[in-house]
Amino acid sequence: MNAKHKGAAEFRVLEGIDHGLNAAEDMEDSYLTGNNGGEHSDAVAEAVIGWLKQKTKKAS
């Protein structure tokens, strides 16, 4: 994204979440639950919504 549109993308590390968007304390926890055993986490949705609000403010 940033290659074509400088500043459009943002890197974030979201703690307490695994690749399957489930709550996980760490990689081992995720592995032991099969990357599918934790409760769904809203962390990604919250991060995206916050990013969209930030971009919307800059555009207006």
Phi, psi and omega in degrees: 000310184292339179298321181265332184226085183307130177082002182280332182255161180216133178270132176222143172258123179255115181283148173076023182219145178253182184296336179271010180067025177258151176295131178207136181293323181198183182298323180296316178302315179297315180298315183293335178265007178073025180056025183205013186256345183278171176285143181303139179252140177268008185301319181292314180300317180295320179294318180294317179298316178298318179296317179296319178297319179297314181293324180295319179297319181291329183283337184266000000 
